Amino acid sequence: MKYLAWFLICLLVVLHQCTLPWQSETLWLGFLPNVLAYHLLISLATAGAWALVVKYAWPAELELDSPSPGEDDS
């Protein structure tokens, strides 16, 4: 699952660079320009992909609760 999450991030980076929607003048739902709707979908997909990365690929050693320097252990 870790590699799938990173693959999705890489795919979304490539899709973000796609200029295909810029040539279209259609409206989604009658009011939303195609470019804005495409960017909205890419942003939502990226948020979901990053959620997968945090859940499955986050380093476990960062979650250890270690005291800060100067903190007392009482």
N, CA, C and O atoms as a CHARMM CRD file, in Angstrom:
* protein
*
  296
    1    1 MET  N      0.82300  -1.19200   0.00000 PROA 1      0.00000
    2    1 MET  CA     0.00000   0.00000   0.00000 PROA 1      0.00000
    3    1 MET  C      0.87200   1.26200   0.00000 PROA 1      0.00000
    4    1 MET  O      0.49400   2.29600  -0.55100 PROA 1      0.00000
    5    2 LYS  N      2.03700   1.15100   0.62800 PROA 2      0.00000
    6    2 LYS  CA     2.96700   2.27500   0.69200 PROA 2      0.00000
    7    2 LYS  C      3.38800   2.71300  -0.71000 PROA 2      0.00000
    8    2 LYS  O      3.42500   3.90700  -1.00500 PROA 2      0.00000
    9    3 TYR  N      3.70200   1.75200  -1.56500 PROA 3      0.00000
   10    3 TYR  CA     4.15100   2.07800  -2.91600 PROA 3      0.00000
   11    3 TYR  C      3.00300   2.58400  -3.78000 PROA 3      0.00000
   12    3 TYR  O      3.21100   3.41700  -4.66200 PROA 3      0.00000
   13    4 LEU  N      1.81400   2.09500  -3.53700 PROA 4      0.00000
   14    4 LEU  CA     0.64200   2.58900  -4.26300 PROA 4      0.00000
   15    4 LEU  C      0.39100   4.05100  -3.92900 PROA 4      0.00000
   16    4 LEU  O      0.08500   4.84900  -4.81500 PROA 4      0.00000
   17    5 ALA  N      0.51600   4.40300  -2.66900 PROA 5      0.00000
   18    5 ALA  CA     0.31100   5.79200  -2.26100 PROA 5      0.00000
   19    5 ALA  C      1.33700   6.71000  -2.92500 PROA 5      0.00000
   20    5 ALA  O      0.98300   7.78200  -3.41500 PROA 5      0.00000
   21    6 TRP  N      2.59400   6.30100  -2.94500 PROA 6      0.00000
   22    6 TRP  CA     3.61900   7.12300  -3.59300 PROA 6      0.00000
   23    6 TRP  C      3.43100   7.16400  -5.10400 PROA 6      0.00000
   24    6 TRP  O      3.71200   8.18700  -5.72800 PROA 6      0.00000
   25    7 PHE  N      2.96600   6.08400  -5.69800 PROA 7      0.00000
   26    7 PHE  CA     2.66600   6.07400  -7.12500 PROA 7      0.00000
   27    7 PHE  C      1.55600   7.07800  -7.43900 PROA 7      0.00000
   28    7 PHE  O      1.63000   7.79600  -8.43600 PROA 7      0.00000
   29    8 LEU  N      0.53100   7.12700  -6.59000 PROA 8      0.00000
   30    8 LEU  CA    -0.55300   8.08900  -6.78900 PROA 8      0.00000
   31    8 LEU  C     -0.04300   9.52600  -6.72400 PROA 8      0.00000
   32    8 LEU  O     -0.46700  10.36900  -7.51400 PROA 8      0.00000
   33    9 ILE  N      0.85500   9.80900  -5.79500 PROA 9      0.00000
   34    9 ILE  CA     1.43000  11.15300  -5.69800 PROA 9      0.00000
   35    9 ILE  C      2.17500  11.50000  -6.98500 PROA 9      0.00000
   36    9 ILE  O      2.01200  12.59800  -7.51700 PROA 9      0.00000
   37   10 CYS  N      2.97900  10.58600  -7.48000 PROA 10     0.00000
   38   10 CYS  CA     3.72400  10.83000  -8.72400 PROA 10     0.00000
   39   10 CYS  C      2.77900  11.00600  -9.91200 PROA 10     0.00000
   40   10 CYS  O      2.99400  11.87700 -10.75600 PROA 10     0.00000
   41   11 LEU  N      1.74800  10.19000  -9.97500 PROA 11     0.00000
   42   11 LEU  CA     0.75900  10.31600 -11.04900 PROA 11     0.00000
   43   11 LEU  C      0.05400  11.66500 -10.98800 PROA 11     0.00000
   44   11 LEU  O     -0.17300  12.29000 -12.02500 PROA 11     0.00000
   45   12 LEU  N     -0.28800  12.11600  -9.80600 PROA 12     0.00000
   46   12 LEU  CA    -0.96700  13.40100  -9.66000 PROA 12     0.00000
   47   12 LEU  C     -0.05600  14.56800 -10.02000 PROA 12     0.00000
   48   12 LEU  O     -0.52900  15.58400 -10.52800 PROA 12     0.00000
   49   13 VAL  N      1.23500  14.43700  -9.76800 PROA 13     0.00000
   50   13 VAL  CA     2.18000  15.47400 -10.19600 PROA 13     0.00000
   51   13 VAL  C      2.17700  15.58000 -11.71500 PROA 13     0.00000
   52   13 VAL  O      2.16800  16.68100 -12.26500 PROA 13     0.00000
   53   14 VAL  N      2.18600  14.44200 -12.39000 PROA 14     0.00000
   54   14 VAL  CA     2.15000  14.44100 -13.85800 PROA 14     0.00000
   55   14 VAL  C      0.82600  15.00700 -14.36300 PROA 14     0.00000
   56   14 VAL  O      0.81400  15.81800 -15.28900 PROA 14     0.00000
   57   15 LEU  N     -0.28700  14.58900 -13.76400 PROA 15     0.00000
   58   15 LEU  CA    -1.59100  15.08700 -14.18500 PROA 15     0.00000
   59   15 LEU  C     -1.74300  16.58700 -13.92300 PROA 15     0.00000
   60   15 LEU  O     -2.44800  17.27900 -14.65700 PROA 15     0.00000
   61   16 HSD  N     -1.09100  17.07800 -12.89200 PROA 16     0.00000
   62   16 HSD  CA    -1.15900  18.50200 -12.59600 PROA 16     0.00000
   63   16 HSD  C     -0.48700  19.32500 -13.69600 PROA 16     0.00000
   64   16 HSD  O     -0.85800  20.47600 -13.92900 PROA 16     0.00000
   65   17 GLN  N      0.49800  18.73700 -14.36800 PROA 17     0.00000
   66   17 GLN  CA     1.20300  19.43500 -15.43000 PROA 17     0.00000
   67   17 GLN  C      0.48200  19.34600 -16.78400 PROA 17     0.00000
   68   17 GLN  O      0.90200  19.97600 -17.75400 PROA 17     0.00000
   69   18 CYS  N     -0.58700  18.57200 -16.84300 PROA 18     0.00000
   70   18 CYS  CA    -1.33800  18.37300 -18.08600 PROA 18     0.00000
   71   18 CYS  C     -2.00800  19.67900 -18.51000 PROA 18     0.00000
   72   18 CYS  O     -2.65700  20.33700 -17.69700 PROA 18     0.00000
   73   19 THR  N     -1.85300  20.05200 -19.77100 PROA 19     0.00000
   74   19 THR  CA    -2.44900  21.28400 -20.28000 PROA 19     0.00000
   75   19 THR  C     -3.67700  21.01700 -21.14800 PROA 19     0.00000
   76   19 THR  O     -4.21400  21.94400 -21.75600 PROA 19     0.00000
   77   20 LEU  N     -4.12100  19.78700 -21.21200 PROA 20     0.00000
   78   20 LEU  CA    -5.27400  19.44200 -22.04300 PROA 20     0.00000
   79   20 LEU  C     -6.54600  20.20000 -21.67400 PROA 20     0.00000
   80   20 LEU  O     -7.24600  20.65200 -22.58100 PROA 20     0.00000
   81   21 PRO  N     -6.88500  20.36500 -20.39600 PROA 21     0.00000
   82   21 PRO  CA    -8.12600  21.07900 -20.06700 PROA 21     0.00000
   83   21 PRO  C     -8.12300  22.54800 -20.46300 PROA 21     0.00000
   84   21 PRO  O     -9.18500  23.16400 -20.54400 PROA 21     0.00000
   85   22 TRP  N     -6.95200  23.11900 -20.70900 PROA 22     0.00000
   86   22 TRP  CA    -6.88200  24.54000 -21.03900 PROA 22     0.00000
   87   22 TRP  C     -7.48400  24.84800 -22.39700 PROA 22     0.00000
   88   22 TRP  O     -7.87300  25.98900 -22.64600 PROA 22     0.00000
   89   23 GLN  N     -7.57200  23.85900 -23.28700 PROA 23     0.00000
   90   23 GLN  CA    -8.12300  24.09700 -24.61300 PROA 23     0.00000
   91   23 GLN  C     -9.65000  24.05100 -24.64100 PROA 23     0.00000
   92   23 GLN  O    -10.25300  24.46900 -25.62900 PROA 23     0.00000
   93   24 SER  N    -10.27300  23.56600 -23.60600 PROA 24     0.00000
   94   24 SER  CA   -11.72100  23.40000 -23.57700 PROA 24     0.00000
   95   24 SER  C    -12.39600  24.62600 -22.96300 PROA 24     0.00000
   96   24 SER  O    -11.91100  25.19800 -21.98700 PROA 24     0.00000
   97   25 GLU  N    -13.52100  25.01500 -23.55500 PROA 25     0.00000
   98   25 GLU  CA   -14.28200  26.14100 -23.02500 PROA 25     0.00000
   99   25 GLU  C    -15.62300  25.69700 -22.45700 PROA 25     0.00000
  100   25 GLU  O    -16.52100  26.51800 -22.27500 PROA 25     0.00000
  101   26 THR  N    -15.76500  24.41200 -22.17700 PROA 26     0.00000
  102   26 THR  CA   -17.03300  23.90600 -21.64900 PROA 26     0.00000
  103   26 THR  C    -17.17100  24.25700 -20.17300 PROA 26     0.00000
  104   26 THR  O    -16.19100  24.55100 -19.48800 PROA 26     0.00000
  105   27 LEU  N    -18.40800  24.21700 -19.70500 PROA 27     0.00000
  106   27 LEU  CA   -18.70000  24.47700 -18.30200 PROA 27     0.00000
  107   27 LEU  C    -19.22100  23.20800 -17.65700 PROA 27     0.00000
  108   27 LEU  O    -20.01200  22.47600 -18.25000 PROA 27     0.00000
  109   28 TRP  N    -18.77500  22.95500 -16.44600 PROA 28     0.00000
  110   28 TRP  CA   -19.26700  21.82500 -15.67100 PROA 28     0.00000
  111   28 TRP  C    -20.39500  22.33900 -14.78900 PROA 28     0.00000
  112   28 TRP  O    -20.27800  23.40300 -14.18100 PROA 28     0.00000
  113   29 LEU  N    -21.45800  21.60600 -14.72100 PROA 29     0.00000
  114   29 LEU  CA   -22.63600  21.97800 -13.94000 PROA 29     0.00000
  115   29 LEU  C    -23.20700  23.32500 -14.36500 PROA 29     0.00000
  116   29 LEU  O    -23.94900  23.95300 -13.61000 PROA 29     0.00000
  117   30 GLY  N    -22.86800  23.76500 -15.55800 PROA 30     0.00000
  118   30 GLY  CA   -23.42400  24.99200 -16.10600 PROA 30     0.00000
  119   30 GLY  C    -22.75300  26.27100 -15.66700 PROA 30     0.00000
  120   30 GLY  O    -23.09500  27.33400 -16.18400 PROA 30     0.00000
  121   31 PHE  N    -21.80000  26.22400 -14.72500 PROA 31     0.00000
  122   31 PHE  CA   -21.17600  27.46500 -14.25400 PROA 31     0.00000
  123   31 PHE  C    -19.68800  27.34800 -13.97000 PROA 31     0.00000
  124   31 PHE  O    -19.00400  28.36500 -13.85400 PROA 31     0.00000
  125   32 LEU  N    -19.17100  26.13300 -13.85500 PROA 32     0.00000
  126   32 LEU  CA   -17.78200  25.93500 -13.45600 PROA 32     0.00000
  127   32 LEU  C    -16.91300  25.70300 -14.69400 PROA 32     0.00000
  128   32 LEU  O    -17.10400  24.71500 -15.40400 PROA 32     0.00000
  129   33 PRO  N    -15.95200  26.60900 -14.96200 PROA 33     0.00000
  130   33 PRO  CA   -15.07700  26.40300 -16.12100 PROA 33     0.00000
  131   33 PRO  C    -14.31100  25.08700 -16.01000 PROA 33     0.00000
  132   33 PRO  O    -13.98500  24.63400 -14.91300 PROA 33     0.00000
  133   34 ASN  N    -14.03200  24.49000 -17.15100 PROA 34     0.00000
  134   34 ASN  CA   -13.37700  23.18500 -17.21700 PROA 34     0.00000
  135   34 ASN  C    -12.03400  23.17900 -16.48400 PROA 34     0.00000
  136   34 ASN  O    -11.72300  22.22300 -15.77400 PROA 34     0.00000
  137   35 VAL  N    -11.24400  24.23000 -16.65100 PROA 35     0.00000
  138   35 VAL  CA    -9.92000  24.28500 -16.02300 PROA 35     0.00000
  139   35 VAL  C    -10.05000  24.32200 -14.49800 PROA 35     0.00000
  140   35 VAL  O     -9.29000  23.65800 -13.79300 PROA 35     0.00000
  141   36 LEU  N    -11.00500  25.09200 -13.99600 PROA 36     0.00000
  142   36 LEU  CA   -11.19800  25.18600 -12.55400 PROA 36     0.00000
  143   36 LEU  C    -11.70500  23.86300 -11.97600 PROA 36     0.00000
  144   36 LEU  O    -11.27000  23.44500 -10.90300 PROA 36     0.00000
  145   37 ALA  N    -12.61800  23.21100 -12.68400 PROA 37     0.00000
  146   37 ALA  CA   -13.13500  21.92100 -12.23200 PROA 37     0.00000
  147   37 ALA  C    -12.02000  20.86600 -12.23400 PROA 37     0.00000
  148   37 ALA  O    -11.93000  20.05400 -11.31400 PROA 37     0.00000
  149   38 TYR  N    -11.17700  20.88000 -13.26800 PROA 38     0.00000
  150   38 TYR  CA   -10.05300  19.94400 -13.33400 PROA 38     0.00000
  151   38 TYR  C     -9.11400  20.17100 -12.15000 PROA 38     0.00000
  152   38 TYR  O     -8.66400  19.21600 -11.51800 PROA 38     0.00000
  153   39 HSD  N     -8.82300  21.42600 -11.85800 PROA 39     0.00000
  154   39 HSD  CA    -7.93500  21.72100 -10.74300 PROA 39     0.00000
  155   39 HSD  C     -8.57500  21.32400  -9.41000 PROA 39     0.00000
  156   39 HSD  O     -7.88100  20.86400  -8.50300 PROA 39     0.00000
  157   40 LEU  N     -9.86800  21.49700  -9.28800 PROA 40     0.00000
  158   40 LEU  CA   -10.57900  21.08200  -8.07900 PROA 40     0.00000
  159   40 LEU  C    -10.46000  19.57100  -7.88000 PROA 40     0.00000
  160   40 LEU  O    -10.18600  19.11300  -6.77100 PROA 40     0.00000
  161   41 LEU  N    -10.66100  18.80400  -8.93600 PROA 41     0.00000
  162   41 LEU  CA   -10.55700  17.34400  -8.83700 PROA 41     0.00000
  163   41 LEU  C     -9.12700  16.90100  -8.51700 PROA 41     0.00000
  164   41 LEU  O     -8.92100  15.99400  -7.71000 PROA 41     0.00000
  165   42 ILE  N     -8.15200  17.53600  -9.14500 PROA 42     0.00000
  166   42 ILE  CA    -6.74600  17.20600  -8.86700 PROA 42     0.00000
  167   42 ILE  C     -6.42200  17.51900  -7.40000 PROA 42     0.00000
  168   42 ILE  O     -5.72600  16.74400  -6.74400 PROA 42     0.00000
  169   43 SER  N     -6.91400  18.63400  -6.88800 PROA 43     0.00000
  170   43 SER  CA    -6.65000  19.01500  -5.49200 PROA 43     0.00000
  171   43 SER  C     -7.28200  18.02500  -4.51600 PROA 43     0.00000
  172   43 SER  O     -6.65100  17.64000  -3.53200 PROA 43     0.00000
  173   44 LEU  N     -8.51400  17.61600  -4.77700 PROA 44     0.00000
  174   44 LEU  CA    -9.17000  16.63500  -3.90600 PROA 44     0.00000
  175   44 LEU  C     -8.47200  15.27600  -3.95700 PROA 44     0.00000
  176   44 LEU  O     -8.30400  14.61800  -2.93100 PROA 44     0.00000
  177   45 ALA  N     -8.06900  14.86300  -5.15600 PROA 45     0.00000
  178   45 ALA  CA    -7.35700  13.59100  -5.29800 PROA 45     0.00000
  179   45 ALA  C     -6.00000  13.65400  -4.59000 PROA 45     0.00000
  180   45 ALA  O     -5.56900  12.67000  -3.99000 PROA 45     0.00000
  181   46 THR  N     -5.33300  14.79700  -4.65800 PROA 46     0.00000
  182   46 THR  CA    -4.04100  14.95200  -3.98700 PROA 46     0.00000
  183   46 THR  C     -4.20200  14.89300  -2.46800 PROA 46     0.00000
  184   46 THR  O     -3.38100  14.29000  -1.77700 PROA 46     0.00000
  185   47 ALA  N     -5.24700  15.51000  -1.95600 PROA 47     0.00000
  186   47 ALA  CA    -5.49900  15.43800  -0.50700 PROA 47     0.00000
  187   47 ALA  C     -5.73500  13.99200  -0.07800 PROA 47     0.00000
  188   47 ALA  O     -5.23900  13.56400   0.96400 PROA 47     0.00000
  189   48 GLY  N     -6.48400  13.24500  -0.87200 PROA 48     0.00000
  190   48 GLY  CA    -6.70800  11.83600  -0.55700 PROA 48     0.00000
  191   48 GLY  C     -5.44100  11.00800  -0.64200 PROA 48     0.00000
  192   48 GLY  O     -5.20800  10.13300   0.19200 PROA 48     0.00000
  193   49 ALA  N     -4.61900  11.28000  -1.65000 PROA 49     0.00000
  194   49 ALA  CA    -3.37400  10.53400  -1.81100 PROA 49     0.00000
  195   49 ALA  C     -2.41400  10.83600  -0.65700 PROA 49     0.00000
  196   49 ALA  O     -1.73900   9.93100  -0.16600 PROA 49     0.00000
  197   50 TRP  N     -2.34600  12.09200  -0.22300 PROA 50     0.00000
  198   50 TRP  CA    -1.47200  12.42400   0.90300 PROA 50     0.00000
  199   50 TRP  C     -1.98000  11.79800   2.19200 PROA 50     0.00000
  200   50 TRP  O     -1.18900  11.43400   3.06200 PROA 50     0.00000
  201   51 ALA  N     -3.29300  11.67100   2.32000 PROA 51     0.00000
  202   51 ALA  CA    -3.84900  10.98400   3.48700 PROA 51     0.00000
  203   51 ALA  C     -3.39400   9.52400   3.49600 PROA 51     0.00000
  204   51 ALA  O     -3.09100   8.97400   4.55500 PROA 51     0.00000
  205   52 LEU  N     -3.34700   8.89600   2.31800 PROA 52     0.00000
  206   52 LEU  CA    -2.84500   7.52200   2.22800 PROA 52     0.00000
  207   52 LEU  C     -1.35900   7.45100   2.59800 PROA 52     0.00000
  208   52 LEU  O     -0.92900   6.52900   3.29100 PROA 52     0.00000
  209   53 VAL  N     -0.58900   8.42500   2.13600 PROA 53     0.00000
  210   53 VAL  CA     0.83500   8.44600   2.46100 PROA 53     0.00000
  211   53 VAL  C      1.02900   8.57500   3.97300 PROA 53     0.00000
  212   53 VAL  O      1.85400   7.86900   4.55300 PROA 53     0.00000
  213   54 VAL  N      0.28100   9.46400   4.60600 PROA 54     0.00000
  214   54 VAL  CA     0.41200   9.64700   6.05300 PROA 54     0.00000
  215   54 VAL  C      0.01500   8.37700   6.79200 PROA 54     0.00000
  216   54 VAL  O      0.65100   8.00800   7.77900 PROA 54     0.00000
  217   55 LYS  N     -1.02300   7.71200   6.32500 PROA 55     0.00000
  218   55 LYS  CA    -1.50300   6.51600   7.01800 PROA 55     0.00000
  219   55 LYS  C     -0.56700   5.31600   6.83000 PROA 55     0.00000
  220   55 LYS  O     -0.31300   4.58000   7.78400 PROA 55     0.00000
  221   56 TYR  N     -0.05700   5.11500   5.62000 PROA 56     0.00000
  222   56 TYR  CA     0.69400   3.88900   5.32700 PROA 56     0.00000
  223   56 TYR  C      2.20000   4.06800   5.16800 PROA 56     0.00000
  224   56 TYR  O      2.93400   3.08500   5.27800 PROA 56     0.00000
  225   57 ALA  N      2.68300   5.26300   4.91900 PROA 57     0.00000
  226   57 ALA  CA     4.11000   5.42500   4.63900 PROA 57     0.00000
  227   57 ALA  C      4.81500   6.36300   5.61900 PROA 57     0.00000
  228   57 ALA  O      5.98400   6.69400   5.42200 PROA 57     0.00000
  229   58 TRP  N      4.12200   6.79300   6.66700 PROA 58     0.00000
  230   58 TRP  CA     4.73400   7.68500   7.63900 PROA 58     0.00000
  231   58 TRP  C      5.75100   6.91000   8.47700 PROA 58     0.00000
  232   58 TRP  O      5.43500   5.82100   8.95700 PROA 58     0.00000
  233   59 PRO  N      6.95400   7.43700   8.66600 PROA 59     0.00000
  234   59 PRO  CA     7.96300   6.72700   9.45700 PROA 59     0.00000
  235   59 PRO  C      7.52300   6.55800  10.91200 PROA 59     0.00000
  236   59 PRO  O      7.13500   7.53000  11.55900 PROA 59     0.00000
  237   60 ALA  N      7.58300   5.34800  11.41800 PROA 60     0.00000
  238   60 ALA  CA     7.12600   5.04800  12.77500 PROA 60     0.00000
  239   60 ALA  C      7.99800   5.71800  13.83600 PROA 60     0.00000
  240   60 ALA  O      7.49800   6.06700  14.90600 PROA 60     0.00000
  241   61 GLU  N      9.28500   5.90200  13.56300 PROA 61     0.00000
  242   61 GLU  CA    10.16800   6.48300  14.56800 PROA 61     0.00000
  243   61 GLU  C      9.84200   7.95300  14.84400 PROA 61     0.00000
  244   61 GLU  O     10.27500   8.48400  15.86600 PROA 61     0.00000
  245   62 LEU  N      9.10700   8.61400  13.98100 PROA 62     0.00000
  246   62 LEU  CA     8.71000   9.99700  14.23600 PROA 62     0.00000
  247   62 LEU  C      7.58600  10.09100  15.25000 PROA 62     0.00000
  248   62 LEU  O      7.34200  11.16000  15.80900 PROA 62     0.00000
  249   63 GLU  N      6.90600   8.99400  15.48900 PROA 63     0.00000
  250   63 GLU  CA     5.78300   8.97600  16.40700 PROA 63     0.00000
  251   63 GLU  C      6.19100   8.69800  17.84900 PROA 63     0.00000
  252   63 GLU  O      5.34300   8.76300  18.74000 PROA 63     0.00000
  253   64 LEU  N      7.46200   8.39000  18.10900 PROA 64     0.00000
  254   64 LEU  CA     7.91500   8.11500  19.46300 PROA 64     0.00000
  255   64 LEU  C      7.84400   9.39100  20.30200 PROA 64     0.00000
  256   64 LEU  O      8.21900  10.47100  19.84500 PROA 64     0.00000
  257   65 ASP  N      7.36900   9.25200  21.50600 PROA 65     0.00000
  258   65 ASP  CA     7.24300  10.40100  22.39100 PROA 65     0.00000
  259   65 ASP  C      8.50900  10.54700  23.19900 PROA 65     0.00000
  260   65 ASP  O      8.68700   9.88300  24.22000 PROA 65     0.00000
  261   66 SER  N      9.38900  11.41800  22.74100 PROA 66     0.00000
  262   66 SER  CA    10.64400  11.64800  23.45800 PROA 66     0.00000
  263   66 SER  C     10.59100  13.01900  24.10600 PROA 66     0.00000
  264   66 SER  O     10.08600  13.96800  23.50400 PROA 66     0.00000
  265   67 PRO  N     11.10100  13.13800  25.31800 PROA 67     0.00000
  266   67 PRO  CA    11.06300  14.42800  26.00800 PROA 67     0.00000
  267   67 PRO  C     11.98800  15.44600  25.32800 PROA 67     0.00000
  268   67 PRO  O     13.03700  15.09900  24.78400 PROA 67     0.00000
  269   68 SER  N     11.57700  16.66100  25.37600 PROA 68     0.00000
  270   68 SER  CA    12.40000  17.73500  24.82700 PROA 68     0.00000
  271   68 SER  C     13.57100  17.99600  25.75600 PROA 68     0.00000
  272   68 SER  O     13.47900  17.70400  26.94800 PROA 68     0.00000
  273   69 PRO  N     14.67100  18.53800  25.24700 PROA 69     0.00000
  274   69 PRO  CA    15.81100  18.88000  26.12200 PROA 69     0.00000
  275   69 PRO  C     15.37600  19.89700  27.16100 PROA 69     0.00000
  276   69 PRO  O     14.72200  20.88500  26.82800 PROA 69     0.00000
  277   70 GLY  N     15.73700  19.66400  28.42700 PROA 70     0.00000
  278   70 GLY  CA    15.40400  20.57900  29.50000 PROA 70     0.00000
  279   70 GLY  C     14.10200  20.22800  30.19600 PROA 70     0.00000
  280   70 GLY  O     13.75800  20.84000  31.20700 PROA 70     0.00000
  281   71 GLU  N     13.37200  19.25100  29.67300 PROA 71     0.00000
  282   71 GLU  CA    12.12000  18.84200  30.31000 PROA 71     0.00000
  283   71 GLU  C     12.42400  17.91000  31.47500 PROA 71     0.00000
  284   71 GLU  O     13.34400  17.09500  31.40000 PROA 71     0.00000
  285   72 ASP  N     11.65600  18.02800  32.54800 PROA 72     0.00000
  286   72 ASP  CA    11.84900  17.19000  33.71700 PROA 72     0.00000
  287   72 ASP  C     10.99300  15.94100  33.60000 PROA 72     0.00000
  288   72 ASP  O      9.86500  16.02200  33.11400 PROA 72     0.00000
  289   73 ASP  N     11.49300  14.78200  34.03200 PROA 73     0.00000
  290   73 ASP  CA    10.76400  13.51100  33.93600 PROA 73     0.00000
  291   73 ASP  C     10.01600  13.19800  35.23400 PROA 73     0.00000
  292   73 ASP  O      9.91500  12.02800  35.60100 PROA 73     0.00000
  293   74 SER  N      9.49800  14.18700  35.92900 PROA 74     0.00000
  294   74 SER  CA     8.81700  13.90400  37.19400 PROA 74     0.00000
  295   74 SER  C      7.34100  13.71800  37.03800 PROA 74     0.00000
  296   74 SER  O      6.64200  13.47400  38.02200 PROA 74     0.00000
